Amino acid sequence: MTRFFIISSSEDKASINIRNNFINSNIFNFEVTNYDWEGNAIQQLKSISYLDNNKSKFLENNEIFLGLTDKPLVFLNDINFQEKIIDPDILIIASRHVSKTERPAFLIHPTGVWNDNTDFGGSPKQLSYTSAILLKAGYLSIKKTVNDSEMSTYSSDLEVSHHGPTNLDKPLVFMELGSKLKEWNNIIAGKIIALSIMRTLIKYERLKLENSQEIGVGFGGTHYAPQFQKLIEKKDISVAHICPKYFISSLNKDLIDQMIDKCIENVNYFIVDWKGLNSEDKKYLLPMLEEYDIPTKKIKDFSK
C-alpha cells in the first residue's frame, strides 16, 4: 500500500483552486478524518466516480489524503511526518507557478537548490527526495488530461529541479498551475490539474507494477527540459533530478551523490543533453561522472 499526501496552502490561490476542485467535486469523494495536520483537518479520498472495475482496486490498495497548511509551500521545511498519525510515502504539492513569460501552463517538477541562493526556499546545495517514475507518471498524465480537455492554450511541462522545500524526508513533486492570477483562479484549469494529480497517482502505481522503466538523472538543457520531455514520453525511461546547463558549474560530488541517493529508484544512467551543454561544461562535468559506476549516455543514444 502507498500512502499519498496531497498538500495545499491557503497562502496560494492556485493551490486553493486545486483543493476546491477536489473537495467540491462530483468526481472525487473526500471525507473529513479525525486526523489533524498544520492545525487543519485532513481529508481522505473515499471514491472516484470515473474508475472502472480494473482501476477500482487502486483505492482498495492505496490511501490518498488531502492536507492544508497556511505556510508558503516552498518554505515547508523540517516537517517531521513520523510524528503524525498519517505517515505518507509520497507527497504531491499542489502549487501555483510563476514565470517571466506568464504563459498558461500545467507543470511538474522535483525541488532542489543547486547553489547557495535560498530566496525561494530550501537549503544551500540540497536536493529533495523524489521519484523518477512519479515524475514520468505526472508529466504523461498532465499531457493526457490537457489533450482530452479544451485547455490547449496551456502548455504541459516538466521542469528541472528548483526551489524548496528540500529538507523533507519524503519523496515529493510539485504539480503546478501557472502562470498568473487569471490562471490561478481559473476553475476549469484547477479541475484539469486536480484530475492530472489523481491520474498521476494511478499511473505511478501501474508503472511500478509493470517494472518497465529504466531510471536516469539528467544534466544539461534549459529550465523546461524539452529534450528530457521527449525522452520520457517516447521511451521506457524515467528521469528524476535534472541539473540545467546554467548550474553545471555549481555541481560537486555531494550534489551528484544527492541526485542518485535521493531518487527512490535505483539510477541506471547519467543522461546528458549533449547539445544543451557548452564545451567548458562538458570538460567540467564528464570527469566527475566517470568516477561513478553508472553509465553516462547522451539523450540521442536512446534513439538508436
One Martini backbone bead per residue (centre of mass of N, CA, C, O) as a GRO file, in nm:
protein
  304
    1MET     BB    1   0.096   0.036   0.022
    2THR     BB    2   0.016   0.374  -0.065
    3ARG     BB    3   0.077   0.699   0.071
    4PHE     BB    4  -0.089   0.989  -0.019
    5PHE     BB    5   0.002   1.349  -0.002
    6ILE     BB    6  -0.188   1.632  -0.045
    7ILE     BB    7  -0.072   1.968  -0.074
    8SER     BB    8  -0.199   2.271   0.059
    9SER     BB    9  -0.249   2.643   0.040
   10SER     BB   10  -0.381   2.947   0.162
   11GLU     BB   11  -0.143   3.126   0.017
   12ASP     BB   12  -0.252   2.976  -0.257
   13LYS     BB   13  -0.462   3.013  -0.516
   14ALA     BB   14  -0.410   2.757  -0.684
   15SER     BB   15  -0.421   2.555  -0.452
   16ILE     BB   16  -0.718   2.616  -0.372
   17ASN     BB   17  -0.839   2.549  -0.642
   18ILE     BB   18  -0.754   2.253  -0.641
   19ARG     BB   19  -0.883   2.175  -0.375
   20ASN     BB   20  -1.178   2.249  -0.453
   21ASN     BB   21  -1.176   2.030  -0.689
   22PHE     BB   22  -1.187   1.801  -0.478
   23ILE     BB   23  -1.417   1.879  -0.247
   24ASN     BB   24  -1.641   1.994  -0.489
   25SER     BB   25  -1.677   1.725  -0.633
   26ASN     BB   26  -1.831   1.467  -0.853
   27ILE     BB   27  -1.568   1.275  -0.860
   28PHE     BB   28  -1.474   1.335  -0.567
   29ASN     BB   29  -1.460   1.165  -0.235
   30PHE     BB   30  -1.418   1.354   0.041
   31GLU     BB   31  -1.329   1.302   0.391
   32VAL     BB   32  -1.332   1.380   0.707
   33THR     BB   33  -1.109   1.344   0.958
   34ASN     BB   34  -0.942   1.302   1.281
   35TYR     BB   35  -0.708   1.437   1.153
   36ASP     BB   36  -0.411   1.645   1.200
   37TRP     BB   37  -0.262   1.930   1.008
   38GLU     BB   38  -0.154   2.236   1.058
   39GLY     BB   39  -0.448   2.288   1.204
   40ASN     BB   40  -0.588   2.080   1.000
   41ALA     BB   41  -0.800   1.884   0.852
   42ILE     BB   42  -0.800   1.574   0.720
   43GLN     BB   43  -0.851   1.426   0.406
   44GLN     BB   44  -1.023   1.143   0.243
   45LEU     BB   45  -1.034   0.926  -0.011
   46LYS     BB   46  -1.319   0.714  -0.118
   47SER     BB   47  -1.387   0.812  -0.425
   48ILE     BB   48  -1.415   0.750  -0.791
   49SER     BB   49  -1.624   0.781  -1.060
   50TYR     BB   50  -1.423   0.690  -1.320
   51LEU     BB   51  -1.371   0.414  -1.220
   52ASP     BB   52  -1.308   0.111  -1.309
   53ASN     BB   53  -1.271  -0.215  -1.231
   54ASN     BB   54  -0.959  -0.221  -1.288
   55LYS     BB   55  -0.913   0.054  -1.094
   56SER     BB   56  -1.063   0.016  -0.813
   57LYS     BB   57  -0.815  -0.112  -0.653
   58PHE     BB   58  -0.657   0.138  -0.584
   59LEU     BB   59  -0.828   0.214  -0.317
   60GLU     BB   60  -0.773  -0.064  -0.179
   61ASN     BB   61  -0.432  -0.026  -0.196
   62ASN     BB   62  -0.473   0.287  -0.132
   63GLU     BB   63  -0.393   0.621   0.000
   64ILE     BB   64  -0.567   0.948   0.013
   65PHE     BB   65  -0.457   1.270   0.112
   66LEU     BB   66  -0.568   1.600   0.242
   67GLY     BB   67  -0.390   1.902   0.294
   68LEU     BB   68  -0.344   2.203   0.513
   69THR     BB   69  -0.173   2.512   0.488
   70ASP     BB   70  -0.039   2.851   0.576
   71LYS     BB   71   0.212   2.808   0.419
   72PRO     BB   72   0.454   2.835   0.216
   73LEU     BB   73   0.551   2.579   0.014
   74VAL     BB   74   0.869   2.644  -0.018
   75PHE     BB   75   0.878   2.651   0.330
   76LEU     BB   76   0.833   2.326   0.399
   77ASN     BB   77   1.027   2.267   0.647
   78ASP     BB   78   1.075   2.034   0.894
   79ILE     BB   79   0.863   1.798   0.868
   80ASN     BB   80   0.756   1.543   1.094
   81PHE     BB   81   0.580   1.266   0.994
   82GLN     BB   82   0.639   1.054   1.219
   83GLU     BB   83   0.443   1.216   1.431
   84LYS     BB   84   0.214   1.125   1.258
   85ILE     BB   85  -0.053   0.943   1.175
   86ILE     BB   86   0.026   1.039   0.902
   87ASP     BB   87   0.251   0.835   0.694
   88PRO     BB   88   0.380   0.914   0.417
   89ASP     BB   89   0.529   0.827   0.097
   90ILE     BB   90   0.391   1.064  -0.078
   91LEU     BB   91   0.429   1.392  -0.225
   92ILE     BB   92   0.182   1.637  -0.330
   93ILE     BB   93   0.227   1.967  -0.456
   94ALA     BB   94  -0.009   2.219  -0.479
   95SER     BB   95   0.062   2.484  -0.716
   96ARG     BB   96   0.194   2.756  -0.820
   97HIS     BB   97   0.306   2.940  -1.112
   98VAL     BB   98   0.601   3.130  -1.212
   99SER     BB   99   0.667   3.357  -1.494
  100LYS     BB  100   0.790   3.578  -1.721
  101THR     BB  101   0.589   3.494  -1.960
  102GLU     BB  102   0.297   3.403  -1.848
  103ARG     BB  103   0.220   3.127  -1.931
  104PRO     BB  104   0.006   2.890  -1.970
  105ALA     BB  105   0.027   2.614  -1.721
  106PHE     BB  106   0.136   2.275  -1.671
  107LEU     BB  107   0.325   2.122  -1.395
  108ILE     BB  108   0.641   1.938  -1.318
  109HIS     BB  109   0.855   1.886  -1.017
  110PRO     BB  110   1.126   1.896  -0.843
  111THR     BB  111   1.343   1.976  -0.579
  112GLY     BB  112   1.612   2.234  -0.566
  113VAL     BB  113   1.951   2.349  -0.474
  114TRP     BB  114   2.250   2.434  -0.661
  115ASN     BB  115   2.317   2.660  -0.458
  116ASP     BB  116   2.300   2.948  -0.225
  117ASN     BB  117   2.004   3.016  -0.312
  118THR     BB  118   1.713   3.076  -0.072
  119ASP     BB  119   1.468   3.263  -0.165
  120PHE     BB  120   1.292   2.976  -0.251
  121GLY     BB  121   1.401   2.792  -0.058
  122GLY     BB  122   1.569   2.584   0.113
  123SER     BB  123   1.898   2.457   0.086
  124PRO     BB  124   2.211   2.463   0.028
  125LYS     BB  125   2.286   2.227  -0.180
  126GLN     BB  126   1.983   2.088  -0.199
  127LEU     BB  127   1.788   1.795  -0.233
  128SER     BB  128   1.521   1.618  -0.290
  129TYR     BB  129   1.307   1.382  -0.270
  130THR     BB  130   1.230   1.139  -0.535
  131SER     BB  131   1.051   1.029  -0.844
  132ALA     BB  132   1.077   0.924  -1.161
  133ILE     BB  133   0.803   0.781  -1.203
  134LEU     BB  134   0.625   1.012  -1.099
  135LEU     BB  135   0.712   1.221  -1.309
  136LYS     BB  136   0.616   1.067  -1.553
  137ALA     BB  137   0.324   1.029  -1.468
  138GLY     BB  138   0.267   1.336  -1.453
  139TYR     BB  139   0.335   1.427  -1.737
  140LEU     BB  140   0.143   1.230  -1.890
  141SER     BB  141  -0.117   1.319  -1.740
  142ILE     BB  142  -0.122   1.609  -1.826
  143LYS     BB  143  -0.127   1.566  -2.131
  144LYS     BB  144  -0.388   1.401  -2.141
  145THR     BB  145  -0.579   1.602  -2.000
  146VAL     BB  146  -0.534   1.832  -2.202
  147ASN     BB  147  -0.611   1.675  -2.463
  148ASP     BB  148  -0.914   1.616  -2.340
  149SER     BB  149  -0.947   1.915  -2.350
  150GLU     BB  150  -0.989   2.292  -2.373
  151MET     BB  151  -0.653   2.355  -2.290
  152SER     BB  152  -0.445   2.418  -2.542
  153THR     BB  153  -0.314   2.695  -2.431
  154TYR     BB  154  -0.174   2.502  -2.248
  155SER     BB  155   0.104   2.388  -2.120
  156SER     BB  156   0.323   2.095  -2.091
  157ASP     BB  157   0.553   2.046  -1.808
  158LEU     BB  158   0.895   1.980  -1.743
  159GLU     BB  159   1.104   2.048  -1.477
  160VAL     BB  160   1.353   2.133  -1.315
  161SER     BB  161   1.520   2.155  -1.037
  162HIS     BB  162   1.354   2.368  -0.786
  163HIS     BB  163   1.340   2.493  -0.507
  164GLY     BB  164   1.140   2.454  -0.243
  165PRO     BB  165   1.164   2.198  -0.057
  166THR     BB  166   1.460   1.993   0.090
  167ASN     BB  167   1.407   1.859   0.402
  168LEU     BB  168   1.234   1.637   0.342
  169ASP     BB  169   1.174   1.271   0.405
  170LYS     BB  170   1.003   1.283   0.136
  171PRO     BB  171   0.886   1.220  -0.158
  172LEU     BB  172   0.854   1.472  -0.427
  173VAL     BB  173   0.613   1.688  -0.595
  174PHE     BB  174   0.528   1.941  -0.815
  175MET     BB  175   0.198   2.068  -0.900
  176GLU     BB  176   0.111   2.313  -1.152
  177LEU     BB  177  -0.030   2.651  -1.189
  178GLY     BB  178  -0.016   2.872  -1.474
  179SER     BB  179   0.125   3.217  -1.424
  180LYS     BB  180  -0.132   3.376  -1.321
  181LEU     BB  181  -0.416   3.487  -1.175
  182LYS     BB  182  -0.609   3.392  -1.395
  183GLU     BB  183  -0.523   3.088  -1.369
  184TRP     BB  184  -0.539   3.037  -1.062
  185ASN     BB  185  -0.871   3.103  -1.080
  186ASN     BB  186  -0.928   2.879  -1.278
  187ILE     BB  187  -1.146   2.625  -1.251
  188ILE     BB  188  -1.077   2.445  -1.494
  189ALA     BB  189  -0.773   2.434  -1.440
  190GLY     BB  190  -0.804   2.310  -1.159
  191LYS     BB  191  -0.935   2.048  -1.264
  192ILE     BB  192  -0.704   1.951  -1.442
  193ILE     BB  193  -0.490   1.920  -1.212
  194ALA     BB  194  -0.655   1.732  -1.035
  195LEU     BB  195  -0.680   1.506  -1.243
  196SER     BB  196  -0.374   1.474  -1.286
  197ILE     BB  197  -0.305   1.384  -1.003
  198MET     BB  198  -0.478   1.129  -0.995
  199ARG     BB  199  -0.353   0.996  -1.248
  200THR     BB  200  -0.068   0.983  -1.137
  201LEU     BB  201  -0.113   0.776  -0.910
  202ILE     BB  202  -0.216   0.548  -1.091
  203LYS     BB  203   0.028   0.539  -1.289
  204TYR     BB  204   0.249   0.487  -1.085
  205GLU     BB  205   0.148   0.204  -0.999
  206ARG     BB  206   0.158   0.080  -1.283
  207LEU     BB  207   0.461   0.125  -1.347
  208LYS     BB  208   0.566  -0.037  -1.112
  209LEU     BB  209   0.431  -0.308  -1.193
  210GLU     BB  210   0.567  -0.331  -1.478
  211ASN     BB  211   0.879  -0.280  -1.472
  212SER     BB  212   0.982  -0.079  -1.743
  213GLN     BB  213   1.189   0.118  -1.610
  214GLU     BB  214   1.440   0.337  -1.665
  215ILE     BB  215   1.689   0.522  -1.478
  216GLY     BB  216   1.747   0.881  -1.448
  217VAL     BB  217   1.980   1.148  -1.461
  218GLY     BB  218   2.022   1.498  -1.540
  219PHE     BB  219   2.207   1.698  -1.799
  220GLY     BB  220   2.109   1.987  -1.913
  221GLY     BB  221   1.973   2.247  -2.049
  222THR     BB  222   1.672   2.377  -1.975
  223HIS     BB  223   1.415   2.440  -1.762
  224TYR     BB  224   1.201   2.261  -1.955
  225ALA     BB  225   1.336   2.007  -2.071
  226PRO     BB  226   1.268   1.909  -2.378
  227GLN     BB  227   1.443   1.647  -2.420
  228PHE     BB  228   1.330   1.496  -2.170
  229GLN     BB  229   1.039   1.495  -2.252
  230LYS     BB  230   1.075   1.321  -2.506
  231LEU     BB  231   1.205   1.076  -2.374
  232ILE     BB  232   0.973   0.995  -2.165
  233GLU     BB  233   0.748   0.974  -2.388
  234LYS     BB  234   0.903   0.750  -2.592
  235LYS     BB  235   1.033   0.599  -2.347
  236ASP     BB  236   1.149   0.363  -2.093
  237ILE     BB  237   1.198   0.648  -1.930
  238SER     BB  238   1.308   0.784  -1.617
  239VAL     BB  239   1.339   1.113  -1.456
  240ALA     BB  240   1.470   1.299  -1.223
  241HIS     BB  241   1.702   1.482  -1.167
  242ILE     BB  242   1.779   1.811  -1.315
  243CYS     BB  243   2.063   1.976  -1.444
  244PRO     BB  244   2.116   2.261  -1.570
  245LYS     BB  245   2.345   2.441  -1.748
  246TYR     BB  246   2.359   2.692  -1.531
  247PHE     BB  247   2.460   2.459  -1.289
  248ILE     BB  248   2.712   2.288  -1.356
  249SER     BB  249   2.934   2.466  -1.203
  250SER     BB  250   2.795   2.378  -0.912
  251LEU     BB  251   2.885   2.105  -0.919
  252ASN     BB  252   2.929   1.817  -0.708
  253LYS     BB  253   2.957   1.529  -0.547
  254ASP     BB  254   2.723   1.575  -0.351
  255LEU     BB  255   2.503   1.639  -0.565
  256ILE     BB  256   2.529   1.375  -0.721
  257ASP     BB  257   2.465   1.194  -0.485
  258GLN     BB  258   2.178   1.310  -0.447
  259MET     BB  259   2.061   1.234  -0.720
  260ILE     BB  260   2.082   0.933  -0.646
  261ASP     BB  261   1.984   0.899  -0.335
  262LYS     BB  262   1.701   1.085  -0.388
  263CYS     BB  263   1.622   0.846  -0.555
  264ILE     BB  264   1.405   0.577  -0.503
  265GLU     BB  265   1.543   0.474  -0.742
  266ASN     BB  266   1.752   0.310  -0.932
  267VAL     BB  267   2.028   0.420  -1.109
  268ASN     BB  268   2.129   0.364  -1.453
  269TYR     BB  269   2.170   0.678  -1.554
  270PHE     BB  270   2.349   0.918  -1.714
  271ILE     BB  271   2.193   1.208  -1.868
  272VAL     BB  272   2.284   1.389  -2.167
  273ASP     BB  273   2.249   1.709  -2.303
  274TRP     BB  274   2.470   1.774  -2.534
  275LYS     BB  275   2.351   2.042  -2.672
  276GLY     BB  276   2.298   2.160  -2.361
  277LEU     BB  277   2.621   2.199  -2.376
  278ASN     BB  278   2.918   2.322  -2.329
  279SER     BB  279   3.250   2.260  -2.336
  280GLU     BB  280   3.312   2.343  -2.042
  281ASP     BB  281   3.096   2.168  -1.908
  282LYS     BB  282   3.201   1.896  -2.011
  283LYS     BB  283   3.485   1.915  -1.880
  284TYR     BB  284   3.362   1.925  -1.590
  285LEU     BB  285   3.155   1.680  -1.578
  286LEU     BB  286   3.262   1.403  -1.692
  287PRO     BB  287   3.484   1.334  -1.479
  288MET     BB  288   3.279   1.301  -1.247
  289LEU     BB  289   3.105   1.069  -1.372
  290GLU     BB  290   3.351   0.858  -1.399
  291GLU     BB  291   3.351   0.791  -1.077
  292TYR     BB  292   3.112   0.615  -1.155
  293ASP     BB  293   2.900   0.310  -1.171
  294ILE     BB  294   2.763   0.485  -1.420
  295PRO     BB  295   2.631   0.530  -1.708
  296THR     BB  296   2.687   0.744  -1.987
  297LYS     BB  297   2.433   0.924  -2.169
  298LYS     BB  298   2.288   1.027  -2.444
  299ILE     BB  299   1.989   1.099  -2.561
  300LYS     BB  300   2.042   0.983  -2.855
  301ASP     BB  301   2.105   0.683  -2.766
  302PHE     BB  302   1.787   0.602  -2.734
  303SER     BB  303   1.736   0.603  -3.066
  304LYS     BB  304   1.908   0.333  -3.155
   0.00000   0.00000   0.00000
